[in-house]
Amino acid sequence: MRLNNNHKHHLTAVFRHLDQMFAEAIDNLEPLDQRRLFPPCFPDASNTQLQDINESISQLRDEIRRLMIEVGSPPPQPEVSGLHAFFVTLCFAKIDLFDLEPKQLSAFGEIDDETSSKMECHLEKLRNILDQLSQRLTRPTPPTTA
């Protein structure tokens, strides 16, 4: 099989998207645990169905891998550290908490002083949890480019 670089790039993009969609779909079928406070779905697949789904998705991924290797474009290795991605998530979480400050929330309607004070207290606790987590984790060293 001969495909040009544009074809290969498109193939990789589509297959990466499929892989991500199926990973999220399977995650939604797994039993509820503490990973999410707001799960998007309730898990209603039987163990037999879960096993069948996982086996089929594994076969699908194996075939995708074979196809990509055959066209000379094997699935790329990850380029971003998982810890780096997590630190980015921590940064966005802190930004989101800023949007919940009483001054920001007042754009949606008046907030009394007692509620404002309680919100600030809860937000401070949330920020502290995020800061403590950030301090406990070792920051990944960026890859060097030579």
MDAnalysis code that builds the backbone (N, CA, C; Angstrom):
import MDAnalysis as mda
import numpy as np

u = mda.Universe.empty(438, n_residues=146, atom_resindex=np.repeat(np.arange(146), 3), trajectory=True)
u.add_TopologyAttr("name", ["N", "CA", "C"] * 146)
u.add_TopologyAttr("resid", np.arange(1, 147))
u.add_TopologyAttr("resname", ["MET", "ARG", "LEU", "ASN", "ASN", "ASN", "HIS", "LYS", "HIS", "HIS", "LEU", "THR", "ALA", "VAL", "PHE", "ARG", "HIS", "LEU", "ASP", "GLN", "MET", "PHE", "ALA", "GLU", "ALA", "ILE", "ASP", "ASN", "LEU", "GLU", "PRO", "LEU", "ASP", "GLN", "ARG", "ARG", "LEU", "PHE", "PRO", "PRO", "CYS", "PHE", "PRO", "ASP", "ALA", "SER", "ASN", "THR", "GLN", "LEU", "GLN", "ASP", "ILE", "ASN", "GLU", "SER", "ILE", "SER", "GLN", "LEU", "ARG", "ASP", "GLU", "ILE", "ARG", "ARG", "LEU", "MET", "ILE", "GLU", "VAL", "GLY", "SER", "PRO", "PRO", "PRO", "GLN", "PRO", "GLU", "VAL", "SER", "GLY", "LEU", "HIS", "ALA", "PHE", "PHE", "VAL", "THR", "LEU", "CYS", "PHE", "ALA", "LYS", "ILE", "ASP", "LEU", "PHE", "ASP", "LEU", "GLU", "PRO", "LYS", "GLN", "LEU", "SER", "ALA", "PHE", "GLY", "GLU", "ILE", "ASP", "ASP", "GLU", "THR", "SER", "SER", "LYS", "MET", "GLU", "CYS", "HIS", "LEU", "GLU", "LYS", "LEU", "ARG", "ASN", "ILE", "LEU", "ASP", "GLN", "LEU", "SER", "GLN", "ARG", "LEU", "THR", "ARG", "PRO", "THR", "PRO", "PRO", "THR", "THR", "ALA"])
u.atoms.positions = np.array([
    [0.843, -1.189, 0.000],
    [0.000, 0.000, 0.000],
    [0.881, 1.242, 0.000],
    [0.522, 2.185, -0.849],
    [1.297, 3.418, -0.906],
    [0.385, 4.599, -0.618],
    [0.706, 5.302, 0.443],
    [-0.023, 6.520, 0.784],
    [0.987, 7.640, 0.977],
    [0.590, 8.857, 0.611],
    [1.499, 9.980, 0.830],
    [1.387, 10.455, 2.288],
    [2.209, 11.423, 2.647],
    [2.230, 11.896, 4.035],
    [0.901, 12.502, 4.469],
    [0.200, 13.161, 3.551],
    [-1.116, 13.718, 3.888],
    [-2.099, 12.606, 4.238],
    [-2.076, 11.532, 3.447],
    [-2.941, 10.387, 3.737],
    [-2.609, 9.819, 5.114],
    [-1.316, 9.632, 5.357],
    [-0.877, 9.034, 6.624],
    [-1.268, 9.907, 7.813],
    [-1.125, 11.214, 7.642],
    [-1.505, 12.126, 8.722],
    [-3.005, 12.027, 9.006],
    [-3.791, 11.986, 7.937],
    [-5.244, 11.879, 8.103],
    [-5.620, 10.544, 8.752],
    [-4.986, 9.480, 8.311],
    [-5.213, 8.157, 8.899],
    [-4.930, 8.191, 10.402],
    [-3.799, 8.765, 10.773],
    [-3.426, 8.852, 12.188],
    [-4.445, 9.673, 12.968],
    [-4.870, 10.799, 12.410],
    [-5.834, 11.657, 13.104],
    [-7.164, 10.937, 13.325],
    [-7.654, 10.259, 12.297],
    [-8.938, 9.550, 12.415],
    [-8.823, 8.399, 13.409],
    [-7.759, 7.616, 13.307],
    [-7.606, 6.474, 14.213],
    [-7.363, 6.925, 15.652],
    [-6.634, 8.013, 15.838],
    [-6.432, 8.550, 17.191],
    [-7.790, 8.959, 17.789],
    [-8.609, 9.599, 16.956],
    [-9.939, 10.020, 17.411],
    [-10.801, 8.804, 17.768],
    [-10.787, 7.785, 16.914],
    [-11.540, 6.559, 17.204],
    [-11.082, 5.930, 18.518],
    [-9.770, 5.850, 18.704],
    [-9.218, 5.262, 19.921],
    [-9.687, 6.035, 21.155],
    [-9.651, 7.355, 21.061],
    [-10.088, 8.188, 22.183],
    [-11.586, 8.015, 22.448],
    [-12.384, 7.985, 21.391],
    [-13.833, 7.806, 21.564],
    [-14.148, 6.479, 22.237],
    [-13.494, 5.409, 21.783],
    [-13.757, 4.102, 22.378],
    [-13.243, 4.026, 23.810],
    [-12.124, 4.662, 24.098],
    [-11.614, 4.677, 25.476],
    [-12.619, 5.354, 26.402],
    [-13.184, 6.473, 25.967],
    [-14.185, 7.173, 26.775],
    [-15.468, 6.358, 26.884],
    [-15.881, 5.732, 25.794],
    [-17.103, 4.925, 25.818],
    [-16.956, 3.743, 26.767],
    [-15.799, 3.088, 26.733],
    [-15.555, 1.959, 27.638],
    [-15.508, 2.447, 29.075],
    [-14.889, 3.598, 29.296],
    [-14.836, 4.180, 30.638],
    [-16.247, 4.403, 31.181],
    [-17.170, 4.804, 30.309],
    [-18.553, 5.032, 30.729],
    [-19.279, 3.739, 31.083],
    [-18.793, 2.613, 30.585],
    [-19.433, 1.325, 30.866],
    [-18.917, 0.686, 32.151],
    [-17.739, 1.118, 32.602],
    [-17.135, 0.524, 33.795],
    [-17.946, 0.902, 35.027],
    [-17.884, 0.065, 36.074],
    [-18.608, 0.388, 37.309],
    [-18.184, 1.748, 37.858],
    [-19.149, 2.446, 38.447],
    [-18.865, 3.761, 39.010],
    [-17.864, 3.633, 40.145],
    [-16.959, 4.568, 40.209],
    [-15.991, 4.609, 41.297],
    [-15.759, 6.072, 41.654],
    [-14.657, 6.348, 42.269],
    [-14.381, 7.704, 42.724],
    [-13.690, 8.567, 41.669],
    [-13.557, 8.074, 40.450],
    [-12.860, 8.853, 39.427],
    [-13.626, 10.097, 39.014],
    [-14.943, 10.063, 39.129],
    [-15.741, 11.209, 38.687],
    [-16.825, 11.529, 39.704],
    [-16.998, 12.806, 39.954],
    [-18.099, 13.262, 40.789],
    [-19.373, 13.376, 39.953],
    [-19.202, 13.664, 38.673],
    [-20.327, 13.826, 37.751],
    [-20.175, 12.864, 36.577],
    [-20.418, 11.573, 36.790],
    [-20.271, 10.630, 35.677],
    [-21.296, 10.941, 34.583],
    [-20.882, 10.839, 33.316],
    [-21.790, 11.164, 32.222],
    [-22.866, 10.104, 31.988],
    [-22.620, 8.880, 32.435],
    [-23.542, 7.772, 32.192],
    [-23.562, 6.863, 33.412],
    [-24.633, 6.094, 33.518],
    [-24.605, 5.040, 34.532],
    [-24.240, 3.740, 33.833],
    [-23.410, 2.929, 34.484],
    [-22.940, 1.699, 33.840],
    [-24.028, 0.627, 33.867],
    [-24.472, 0.206, 32.701],
    [-25.540, -0.792, 32.651],
    [-25.169, -2.018, 31.823],
    [-23.908, -2.143, 31.460],
    [-23.475, -3.313, 30.693],
    [-23.179, -4.464, 31.647],
    [-23.558, -5.654, 31.238],
    [-23.255, -6.842, 32.043],
    [-21.768, -7.167, 31.907],
    [-21.271, -8.022, 32.789],
    [-19.868, -8.443, 32.704],
    [-19.577, -9.115, 31.365],
    [-20.537, -9.907, 30.882],
    [-20.372, -10.576, 29.588],
    [-20.280, -9.545, 28.467],
    [-21.152, -8.550, 28.509],
    [-21.116, -7.500, 27.492],
    [-19.804, -6.714, 27.562],
    [-19.351, -6.397, 28.784],
    [-18.081, -5.683, 28.948],
    [-16.927, -6.472, 28.351],
    [-16.913, -7.765, 28.627],
    [-15.852, -8.622, 28.102],
    [-15.898, -8.638, 26.574],
    [-17.094, -8.782, 26.010],
    [-17.252, -8.802, 24.554],
    [-16.807, -7.474, 23.940],
    [-17.221, -6.376, 24.549],
    [-16.844, -5.046, 24.056],
    [-15.329, -4.875, 24.102],
    [-14.723, -5.213, 25.232],
    [-13.270, -5.063, 25.375],
    [-12.505, -5.914, 24.366],
    [-12.973, -7.142, 24.140],
    [-12.316, -8.011, 23.153],
    [-12.447, -7.436, 21.743],
    [-13.634, -6.948, 21.407],
    [-13.847, -6.377, 20.067],
    [-13.012, -5.118, 19.857],
    [-12.945, -4.264, 20.865],
    [-12.144, -3.043, 20.751],
    [-10.667, -3.398, 20.647],
    [-10.244, -4.425, 21.358],
    [-8.856, -4.878, 21.262],
    [-8.551, -5.361, 19.842],
    [-9.485, -6.114, 19.250],
    [-9.316, -6.568, 17.865],
    [-9.272, -5.378, 16.908],
    [-10.141, -4.411, 17.141],
    [-10.173, -3.206, 16.314],
    [-8.830, -2.479, 16.385],
    [-8.305, -2.304, 17.594],
    [-7.019, -1.616, 17.766],
    [-5.878, -2.401, 17.119],
    [-5.915, -3.719, 17.245],
    [-4.879, -4.543, 16.605],
    [-4.907, -4.371, 15.088],
    [-6.103, -4.338, 14.513],
    [-6.223, -4.173, 13.061],
    [-5.769, -2.778, 12.634],
    [-6.118, -1.772, 13.419],
    [-5.651, -0.408, 13.129],
    [-4.126, -0.370, 13.149],
    [-3.528, -0.992, 14.173],
    [-2.064, -1.025, 14.288],
    [-1.444, -1.702, 13.061],
    [-2.015, -2.851, 12.651],
    [-1.490, -3.566, 11.475],
    [-1.576, -2.694, 10.219],
    [-2.710, -2.040, 10.032],
    [-2.895, -1.180, 8.864],
    [-1.885, -0.035, 8.872],
    [-1.711, 0.590, 10.016],
    [-0.784, 1.721, 10.090],
    [0.657, 1.282, 9.834],
    [1.011, 0.121, 10.332],
    [2.356, -0.406, 10.074],
    [2.519, -0.719, 8.589],
    [1.473, -1.295, 7.987],
    [1.538, -1.652, 6.566],
    [1.723, -0.430, 5.674],
    [1.131, 0.692, 6.049],
    [1.288, 1.898, 5.225],
    [2.540, 2.688, 5.619],
    [3.319, 2.147, 6.547],
    [4.576, 2.794, 6.921],
    [4.430, 3.935, 7.900],
    [3.367, 3.886, 8.680],
    [3.131, 4.952, 9.653],
    [2.604, 4.341, 10.948],
    [3.475, 3.651, 11.704],
    [3.015, 3.010, 12.934],
    [2.476, 4.039, 13.924],
    [1.597, 3.617, 14.830],
    [1.060, 4.561, 15.818],
    [2.203, 5.284, 16.536],
    [2.136, 6.602, 16.608],
    [3.224, 7.353, 17.237],
    [3.255, 7.144, 18.751],
    [4.442, 7.281, 19.294],
    [4.601, 7.212, 20.744],
    [4.082, 8.515, 21.350],
    [3.634, 8.470, 22.607],
    [3.187, 9.711, 23.256],
    [4.317, 10.737, 23.287],
    [3.951, 11.988, 23.126],
    [4.944, 13.061, 23.122],
    [4.870, 13.923, 24.374],
    [3.820, 13.753, 25.163],
    [3.612, 14.599, 26.335],
    [3.624, 13.731, 27.578],
    [4.334, 14.194, 28.583],
    [4.381, 13.502, 29.867],
    [3.001, 13.531, 30.519],
    [2.605, 12.418, 31.107],
    [1.340, 12.367, 31.834],
    [1.324, 13.352, 32.993],
    [2.463, 13.476, 33.687],
    [2.545, 14.439, 34.792],
    [2.434, 15.870, 34.288],
    [3.048, 16.150, 33.154],
    [2.936, 17.498, 32.586],
    [1.469, 17.809, 32.269],
    [0.785, 16.861, 31.653],
    [-0.634, 17.051, 31.335],
    [-1.442, 17.270, 32.610],
    [-1.071, 16.551, 33.678],
    [-1.785, 16.721, 34.942],
    [-1.534, 18.111, 35.524],
    [-0.284, 18.595, 35.440],
    [0.019, 19.948, 35.923],
    [-0.765, 20.995, 35.138],
    [-0.924, 20.788, 33.849],
    [-1.732, 21.703, 33.045],
    [-3.177, 21.684, 33.544],
    [-3.680, 20.492, 33.858],
    [-5.034, 20.377, 34.399],
    [-5.153, 21.130, 35.716],
    [-4.134, 21.031, 36.570],
    [-4.142, 21.784, 37.833],
    [-4.234, 23.287, 37.572],
    [-3.505, 23.763, 36.581],
    [-3.558, 25.195, 36.241],
    [-4.965, 25.603, 35.807],
    [-5.581, 24.794, 34.961],
    [-6.940, 25.101, 34.519],
    [-7.933, 25.022, 35.676],
    [-7.715, 24.088, 36.597],
    [-8.599, 23.983, 37.760],
    [-8.532, 25.263, 38.588],
    [-7.333, 25.800, 38.758],
    [-7.183, 27.048, 39.520],
    [-7.885, 28.207, 38.814],
    [-7.800, 28.239, 37.492],
    [-8.502, 29.278, 36.729],
    [-10.010, 29.124, 36.905],
    [-10.492, 27.887, 36.836],
    [-11.926, 27.645, 37.010],
    [-12.397, 28.088, 38.389],
    [-11.578, 27.854, 39.418],
    [-11.957, 28.281, 40.768],
    [-12.048, 29.802, 40.851],
    [-11.190, 30.493, 40.126],
    [-11.262, 31.955, 40.090],
    [-12.639, 32.400, 39.597],
    [-13.169, 31.687, 38.614],
    [-14.484, 32.035, 38.065],
    [-15.613, 31.838, 39.068],
    [-15.340, 31.127, 40.159],
    [-16.364, 30.886, 41.176],
    [-16.266, 31.851, 42.354],
    [-15.305, 32.752, 42.324],
    [-15.194, 33.733, 43.403],
    [-16.448, 34.599, 43.412],
    [-16.889, 35.001, 44.609],
    [-18.126, 35.786, 44.713],
    [-18.167, 37.007, 43.794],
    [-17.041, 37.678, 43.631],
    [-17.024, 38.847, 42.748],
    [-17.387, 38.444, 41.319],
    [-16.886, 37.290, 40.882],
    [-17.193, 36.806, 39.538],
    [-18.640, 36.313, 39.454],
    [-19.073, 35.595, 40.504],
    [-20.439, 35.059, 40.515],
    [-21.491, 36.160, 40.566],
    [-21.125, 37.311, 41.109],
    [-22.105, 38.396, 41.226],
    [-22.587, 38.871, 39.857],
    [-21.865, 38.519, 38.813],
    [-22.331, 38.848, 37.460],
    [-23.623, 38.104, 37.132],
    [-23.891, 37.010, 37.858],
    [-25.105, 36.225, 37.632],
    [-26.232, 36.627, 38.574],
    [-25.967, 37.551, 39.458],
    [-26.959, 38.011, 40.421],
    [-26.286, 38.327, 41.745],
    [-26.988, 39.065, 42.567],
    [-26.434, 39.516, 43.845],
    [-26.162, 38.336, 44.781],
    [-25.057, 38.452, 45.526],
    [-24.688, 37.447, 46.526],
    [-24.523, 38.176, 47.847],
    [-25.219, 37.686, 48.887],
    [-25.119, 38.358, 50.186],
    [-23.755, 38.097, 50.825],
    [-23.417, 38.899, 51.829],
    [-22.096, 38.838, 52.464],
    [-21.816, 37.490, 53.117],
    [-22.814, 36.903, 53.760],
    [-22.607, 35.609, 54.427],
    [-22.279, 34.518, 53.398],
    [-23.043, 34.477, 52.327],
    [-22.791, 33.496, 51.268],
    [-21.426, 33.742, 50.637],
    [-21.112, 34.996, 50.420],
    [-19.821, 35.354, 49.842],
    [-18.676, 34.869, 50.727],
    [-18.807, 35.072, 52.016],
    [-17.771, 34.645, 52.964],
    [-17.622, 33.123, 52.975],
    [-18.743, 32.416, 52.970],
    [-18.695, 30.948, 52.968],
    [-18.091, 30.425, 51.662],
    [-18.460, 31.044, 50.554],
    [-17.895, 30.633, 49.260],
    [-16.383, 30.819, 49.262],
    [-15.927, 31.965, 49.750],
    [-14.483, 32.232, 49.811],
    [-13.773, 31.178, 50.650],
    [-14.390, 30.788, 51.760],
    [-13.800, 29.772, 52.641],
    [-13.663, 28.433, 51.902],
    [-14.718, 28.018, 51.230],
    [-14.674, 26.753, 50.480],
    [-13.666, 26.829, 49.329],
    [-13.657, 27.941, 48.634],
    [-12.724, 28.101, 47.518],
    [-11.278, 28.079, 48.000],
    [-11.023, 28.681, 49.158],
    [-9.672, 28.660, 49.720],
    [-9.254, 27.227, 50.038],
    [-10.173, 26.433, 50.578],
    [-9.872, 25.025, 50.866],
    [-9.564, 24.268, 49.571],
    [-10.351, 24.520, 48.541],
    [-10.119, 23.859, 47.252],
    [-8.765, 24.263, 46.663],
    [-8.450, 25.560, 46.727],
    [-7.148, 26.021, 46.220],
    [-6.003, 25.390, 47.004],
    [-6.169, 25.274, 48.320],
    [-5.128, 24.656, 49.149],
    [-4.904, 23.197, 48.768],
    [-5.988, 22.479, 48.513],
    [-5.862, 21.073, 48.100],
    [-5.074, 20.988, 46.793],
    [-5.416, 21.845, 45.842],
    [-4.707, 21.846, 44.553],
    [-3.238, 22.227, 44.733],
    [-2.975, 23.236, 45.566],
    [-1.587, 23.662, 45.800],
    [-0.779, 22.563, 46.474],
    [-1.372, 21.911, 47.468],
    [-0.662, 20.837, 48.169],
    [-0.359, 19.680, 47.220],
    [-1.323, 19.333, 46.387],
    [-1.099, 18.263, 45.415],
    [0.026, 18.646, 44.460],
    [-0.006, 19.859, 43.978],
    [1.025, 20.330, 43.061],
    [2.410, 20.271, 43.709],
    [2.500, 20.618, 44.972],
    [3.788, 20.604, 45.674],
    [4.288, 19.184, 45.924],
    [3.374, 18.241, 46.124],
    [3.780, 16.855, 46.396],
    [4.296, 16.134, 45.158],
    [3.834, 16.545, 44.005],
    [4.233, 15.879, 42.767],
    [5.545, 16.448, 42.257],
    [6.348, 15.577, 41.710],
    [7.599, 16.010, 41.090],
    [7.286, 16.491, 39.686],
    [7.699, 17.691, 39.403],
    [7.462, 18.222, 38.052],
    [8.324, 17.465, 37.047],
    [7.731, 17.078, 35.931],
    [8.521, 16.367, 34.914],
    [9.536, 17.313, 34.280],
    [10.676, 16.765, 33.965],
    [11.679, 17.570, 33.263],
    [11.352, 17.566, 31.782],
    [11.350, 18.750, 31.180],
    [11.030, 18.792, 29.749],
    [12.107, 18.085, 28.942],
    [11.707, 17.445, 27.846],
    [12.702, 16.773, 27.003],
    [13.649, 17.802, 26.396],
    [14.887, 17.408, 26.269],
    [15.873, 18.310, 25.668],
    [15.914, 18.081, 24.166],
    [16.016, 19.159, 23.447],
    [16.133, 19.051, 21.990],
    [17.548, 19.431, 21.608],
    [18.179, 18.551, 20.889],
    [19.574, 18.806, 20.502],
    [19.685, 19.122, 19.044],
])
